[in-house]
Amino acid sequence: MEHFSTRRTTAWPRSFFLCSSVLVLMLFPSPANSQSSCDLGDLKALEGFSKGLDGGGISGWAFPNATSDTASCCAWAGVTCDGSGRVVGLDLHGRRLWGEMSPSLAQLDQLQSLNLSDNSFRGAVPEPLFQFKRLQQLDLSLNELAGTLPDNMSLPSIELFNISFNNFVGSHPTLHGSEQLVVFDAGYNSFTGQIDPSICESSGAIRVLRFSSNLFTGNFPAGFGNCTQLEELYVDINSISGRLPDDLFRLPSLKKLSLEENQLSRRMSPRFENLSSLARLDISFNSFYGYIPNVFGSLRKLEFFSAQSNTFRGPLPSSLCHSPSLKMLYLRNNSLNGEINLNCSEMTQLSSLDLGMNKFIGTIDSLTDCHNLRSLNLATNNLSGEIPAGFRKLQLLTYLSLSNNSFTNVPSALSVLQDCQSLTSLVLTKNFHDGKALPMTGIHGFHNIQVFVIANSHLSGSVPPWVANFTMLKVLDLSWNQLVGNIPAWVGDLEFLIYLDLSNNSLTGGFPESLSSMKGLVTRNIQQQSTETDYFPFFIKRNKTSKGLQYNQVISFPPSLILSHNNLTGPILLGFGSLKNLHVLDLSNNHICGVIPVDLSGMSSLESLDLSHNNLTGGIPSSLTKLNFLSSFSVAYNNLNGIIPSGGQFSTFSNSSYEGNPKLCGARLGLSPCHSIPAPTMVATNKRKNKGIIFGIAIGIALGAAFILSIVSHGLRCRCVRVGQRFGDFLGRCETVFSITQYRGGGHSPAGRVLCLC
């Protein structure tokens, strides 16, 4: 089953809130700087703060010493003074400072603005900071501060209070008597207990409240209705349960409401229509059920609506299908049904649409007029018919997933979609079961395609030659089809290709040499630009243990060559060792022969290597223990012999990695000890060397026989001259000839050479 999450990673909101902090600080300008002499007490406080940091203090701050007894701290970067020389502003955000926050900072009792965000401060915050009477702006976000906050925080002048992205614990922080508070942000910490809305009783000016990503529990509390000026409320990514209180719908100024990733239940209230200023509403990943109410006619400013991963059912509400301001609509993973009947002539702003994993039926003809669509996911529904010819008009479309439906006529679909000039990602997996083969000609578009996936669609024919023209291609997946023929050599010439999956087909022949020189795997240089498609799943891929494996962005694909379950023959390419950025190599379930090349140890980024169920011979090269990132390894069911390497990651692999090779031995439970099995014959690294060994042995036997025959027949005494060893030893030590022949392939020469004169 597919699973798609819009849960934001830390990296995204950190950068987002940095921008937000800058915008908020613009609303609250700092006091004008003065060039007055610095107050001596404040100077000492700054000196103590600076010297308390790790790394040698703050660059550009010059304190008095034996030769200089004065310092004008008011001129230092980040310091703001008033007319009397008192420090009233300290802005050191993003200065790469680290260490504990010195208590001397609390001596700056005239501070009006303190911004230490985006550094690496750790430990507790000096409690006196939370008692400053003049402090208007306090931003400690994006640090590593920890501990609990005092219960008696009293900041009567505070307007901006931001402690987000730290490690604070304890109960909900409470500010007393903060009547001028506008922004309160305690998100991305580890606060526990219930959210306390009493902050709304202290200040009627609050516009932004953020409690995101903490450990809050209990029912959603009543009381936020007292924040009559509230514009943004974020309680996402917690464990809040129950129903939404009635007073939440008495906030006429509310523009953004984020409730996602909680345990909220009940039906979606029809009172949402009272929130007429809403521009963003996110209730995804909860337990809402029933029908989506027909309230969107009153939400004329709504631009973003996400209700994915709930249990909504029924058709799309008619007012939602006519929302003129809506730009992003995410309803994935529910039980919605009926036809997709969006009125795109009215929904002119719609750019991202995700209706995947529902029960929609019928065709998708209504979407041909959504000319501003950039991202479209309709995967895993019951849609049918052909891809409408009108999709050619979607010239802004960059991402399209129609997988797991019942669309037909793959030649027609590709003919239409190749004209979508902006298309970079196309996923058509598990469709086209009408028996039509991939077209071999007639496809000349897809000039910007980066991800091309048509897996598990019963497609026949060979790998289509027009894919060679996809010069920007990074991901190619044609797995689980019925493709025949060889792997084309041009696959290795695709400059940016990092992910190739042709598994579970009927491909034959050997590996083209070009696979060992793929530029995207030798020197990876893949850049990912942030777009609206970042939250879309690229494709849902079947594997051995599950029906789904998700990758969200091109950059998140592990560089892979997956060619398993075919009829491929021949040896493993020695050049595979040059693919230093390859993470996954799966050649299992083929008819590959020869030895495992020692050179595979050059794949220094390799995490998974599967060579099982083939006809490989020889030993397991000990050089593979150099693969420090290897976490999955299997050579099961081959004809391997010798000692299993020890050390490195090989100490973590189970016996199942080696089963089906009775001649392998090793000091591990369940395997034969190596002293009971004859040592394996030395194996050359390629067929040419094998032939050389056989030829050398034959020459040795022939020379010996000729020598004996000459003595018996002619009674002649031959005089043998030794160079490096006695010729008489030659007859008793054939391995010398063996070694001479073997070293023909390179390496050190044997200790001596034989010259025979008769």
Order of alpha helices (4+ residues) and beta strands (2+ residues): alpha-alpha-beta-beta-beta-beta-beta-beta-beta-beta-beta-beta-beta-alpha-beta-beta-beta-beta-beta-beta-beta-beta-beta-beta-beta-beta-beta-beta-beta-beta-beta-beta-alpha-beta-beta-beta-beta-beta-beta-beta-alpha-beta-beta-beta-beta-beta-beta-beta-beta-beta-beta-beta-alpha-beta-alpha-alpha-beta
